[in-house]
């Protein structure tokens, strides 16, 4: 894949993103993803049956993304989050699909996303430019202009069994103006040039999400800035060291 060499950018750094990189990518440049598209007929029933059995398990992720307007219509099933194994359900119940996903270098996140009828996900930026966010169409009710995604001002639509890949650091949002739901499989993949920094990237983002929670504590909010920095560094080191150990038992 041809990408511009750059430094890792984090949204929490408060530095403006340089916006000198592509915002959409071609799945054809990712052979492991192409393999999933090529075997979609074999994987389709497995994924559809899994969603059918877990339809009532989708949860609002407002607790993690409280600064994003989800219009009460966006929910998810999360199995892997920034390198942290949340659940083995997908691995156990979708072995064919998992066989192909396991071949993807740098895969750090895995989830399903549901967008209800007449719902939208307001435009927002992701945590970092260190990943490629990859959407696989599962249930796609319509194409543009009724259902789609806009990244850096450019609109595209999903297709069943096809990947849509974009740079999560750019402003992006989604909508579904149809009478049926939209469901996609989402994976995050560390960009090749940042693959050696995968563990610290995951630890940093996980620590940032932990900080969203502890900053709600009034006592923490009243702490001096240097104490907050030390608290962040403590969690960063702990997560960096303990995440691989935790995953051994999942």
Secondary structure, 3 states (H helix, E strand, C coil): CCCCCCCCCEHHHCCCCCCCCCCEECHHHCHHHHHHHHCHHHHHHHHHHHHHHCHHHCECCCCCCCCCCCCCCEEEEEEEECCEECCCHHHHHCHHHHHHHCCCCCEEEEEEEEECCCEEEEEECCCECCEEEEEEEEECCCCCCCEEEEECCEEECCCECCEEEECCCCCEEEEECCCCCEEEEEEEEECHHHHHHHHHHHHHHHHHHHHHHHCCCHHHHCCCHHHHHHHHHHHHHHHHHHHHHHHHCC
